[in-house]
Amino acid sequence: MSTTMKTGAEILIDAVHKEGTEYIFGYPGGSAIPIFDALLDSPIKFILTRHEQGATHMADGYARATGKPGVVLVTSGPGAANTTTGIFTAYMDSIPIVVICGQMPTHTLGLDAFQEADIFGISAPIVKHSYLIKKIEDIPRIVKEAFHIAQTGRPGPVLIDMPRDVSGKKIDPMNLSSNFDLPGYHNISDEIDQKKIETAARLLTEAKKPIIMIGHGAIISKAHKVISFLVEKMRIPVVNTLLGKGCFPETNELNLGMPGMHGTAYANKALEECDLIMAIGARWDDRVTSKVDAFCAKAKKIHIDIDPAEINKVIQVDLDIVGDAKKIVEAINAIAQKGNTEEWIKTVNRLKKQYPLKYKKEGKLKVQHVLDELYKLTEGKSIVATDVGQHQMWTAQFYKTSFPNQWISSGGAGTMGFGLPSAIGAQIGMPEKQVVVIVGDGGFQMTMSELATAANNKLPIKIILINNKYLGMVRQWQNIFYENRLSGVDLVGNPNFVQLVKSYGIKGFFIKRSADVRKVLSEALKYNDGPCLVDIEVEKEDNVYPMVPAGAPLSDMILEPPKKKASKSTGGA
């Protein structure tokens, strides 16, 4: 019988390692010291970040790129509270991460002790589940449950709060059990309603103008191959949501790209005309549907989703099938017969020619030009991360994805500052892949301290900084909908970014002229001695088009910029 005693912290780290964890991202502090001490004797590699938000975004990017859960370790109080932006981001996009927080001793909980925060309560609305460990005996079970919950069904973040007295206490680990105790947690049944499968197959066959809309859930379920088979077999045009990019190649003739607020004009035009739309792992979010009662008004609607809470939440559908997307599409593939869609495909191809993505090449340097060249130089093979804003939408339009987990971007939360740390996590998880991150000068400055993390780990990330000296998307809305009354969007005081990254030991490049784009980007893409940044000074007041005004029907899509108006500005300082 074992006489080896282990601390709660050691038991915790052992349990996390048994779940296949290779990396933990985080930042230490007093309440978490026992856990950090246990890490020294573990094969898990710890990635020291410069902020807890950065750690959580790194775990998120790691999870999106690899399909494996990301793990975070921080201390109590402000350390734990700083993770909430990253937890919320992962929650909105259904990303499996496990966040472990040190906590004050159990006997001080509720007494407002130094660096005590009720992270269990604070995080409740933005996690799939939370744990507060009060007994050392519960550690193996809770860790196993946390990883199971984070990864199964509709994935999401799980938080474990670990008081210091529990992490420091010793026990014989031979007496511990990791058996599940989840009476209220049920996975979706493997059984599929065959009648609904038959109805879906029939509706697809009968439709003259069908569209398949692919969402992030299709990527999570690894349904890309069965969806490709269905699309090619049935000859049905496809649209993909922002987070559905990469599930079905955007280079394929049947793919219309992204629909919605800043989607392609031809995708939106096709949605207006379709007579059936089948959403696979897509939740009909407002940036796609806009005015709900006008969305695909002529079409029958089928919804395939693993989360029953999403059914009829936004759009009232004609047929719902709850379950794993891959298994459902496989079942449809087995019986669906090809309909007559050739005229519809001709119509769609006509729309592509009539409403192409375009930009003016004359004048000051355009973001679209930069992304066009980046796509060509990387041959569309890079893992692409983005921050949030105009550059994100332009990248979604002009960088066509072709494989799952290639696209890493904050969707539901729209979190500025996500780009750089998520790319770090992606590069750590996929060291053999080239990772490119496109950031704006606004979002980049929110988490740019993580340049140190990228440099210290010698990660060959390519940081493409779109520098227009504005909070561009807010400026665009003020320009179009508020008579160009610019308030708080001028980024006065931006640093010299090339000199800034140099202070971290990072290589910097600068582009201002269109003629230099291809040459400098080529140099940056070939540079592999750690990370590098390309500061690209672009047209200050360019807008993203097409654009559907919030709450308007897709038919109100704005294709061209309105006439310029003289601006009144409150400045940015």
Secondary structure, DSSP 8 states (H G I E B T S, - for coil): -----EEHHHHHHHHHHHTT--EEEE---GGGHHHHHHHTTSSSEEEE-SSHHHHHHHHHHHHHHHSS-EEEEE-STHHHHTTHHHHHHHHHTT--EEEEEEE--GGGTTTT-TT---HHHHTGGGSSEEEE---GGGHHHHHHHHHHHHHSSS---EEEEEEHHHHH-EE-GGG-------TT-----S---HHHHHHHHHHHHH-SSEEEEE-HHHHHTT-HHHHHHHHHHHT--EEE-GGGTTSS-TTSTTB----STTS-HHHHHHHHH-SEEEEES----HHHHSSGGGTTTTSEEEEEES-GGGTTTSS--SEEEES-HHHHHHHHHHH------HHHHHHHHHHHHHS------SSS--HHHHHHHHHHHHTT-SEEEE-SSHHHHHHHHHS---STT-EE---SS--TT-HHHHHHHHHHH-TTS-EEEEEEHHHHTTSGGGHHHHHHTT---EEEEEE-SB-HHHHHHHHHHSTTEE-S-B-TT---HHHHHHHTT-EEEEE-SGGGHHHHHHHHHH--SS-EEEEEE--TT---SSB--TTS-GGG-B-S-------EE----
